[in-house]
Amino acid sequence: MSARHLALLLSLAVAATLNCSKTQDSAPERRIFGEPPTIQSVDPNFVEPEKQAMCDFTDVVEALFCQNGILDVEPQTGFGWTIVPDPNTGNPIIKHEDVESTIPGVIINGNYTELNFKANVVDPNSTPGNNNVLLVSSSFVTPQSHIETSLVLFDDGSEANFPVEQQSYVAEDCNIDIPNGTCACSNARYNIKSGDANKDDSQYSRRFVVLNRTAPGFLIDCIMRSRNVVGVVADPHSTYNFKIEAVDRQGNLSAWPTSLTAETGDGRFACTGDSCGCCLLHYFSQQTDLQSCADEPGMISPSAFPNGFCVDAI
């Protein structure tokens, strides 16, 4: 996911600014014509190793029942149902929460590492209404592939939207109309934004995330939905080094003299609340078999499954 999306964002940004690009083998400062851009500062405090995300996926599970004619399903409180790697063997195991939820529903939550790049960049050849800075980027080499990837930093006030399709197999853009007995779901497209706070203030920004590679698609979707950001997956406590560079419209390049280093956190994922609903979400995401959901409490339908779908139907 990440490589394709990052390549798309890079190509869009470059196409919007005279279709120029920087090369990866440039010197730290390269003058072709005129003075290069100046990177005045780079925020060194850019890592949040245990950022939290939480999303209500109850409507997604309710839609699965509605589409099959069950209109009175009632999500319950519960201990959730999550597939996690065994800490000793790494094999997938089923985990229930230690404490019962207080709110009925199917809740996705987890921790991930969020990176917020901020660089102040100016160019001596800029004039009012004509910014001579072409491109500001943060480049890194993935520990797994050893291929350099460049993230474009923006000074757009997060106005630009980059639609990215959901990653889970279960359609998440649902319109449920219980009184009329109709419901429909399609794949969601989430608008990704740069994370830049103020437009045209010479501060170029980019928000980016690193998730535990065991994270399921619906946690990735939750982060896209709630934070408007994409990223990559990695092992816990992976180390990334980032170089900040700027290029002007004449092709002059400047680089920040020191790299930024980030270590990712542990990462965590859980589906909490209705245990049957959480298990069904895993099942329809092709992460478990239906029999694994047998006898899990929750998702009660008074008309069809008074003891709960996973108890009466599986």
Beta strands, then each sheet from edge to edge (+ up, - down):
strand 1: 38-42
strand 2: 47-56
strand 3: 82-85
strand 4: 92-95
strand 5: 106-122
strand 6: 133-141
strand 7: 148-153
strand 8: 162-165
strand 9: 173-177
strand 10: 182-186
strand 11: 189-192
strand 12: 203-212
strand 13: 231-234
strand 14: 239-248
strand 15: 253-255
strand 16: 260-263
strand 17: 268-273
sheet 1: 1+ 5- 2+
sheet 2: 1+ 5- 12+ 13+
sheet 3: 1+ 5- 17+
sheet 4: 3+ 4-
sheet 5: 7+ 6- 14+ 15-
sheet 6: 7+ 6- 14+ 16-
sheet 7: 8+ 11-
sheet 8: 9+ 10-
end
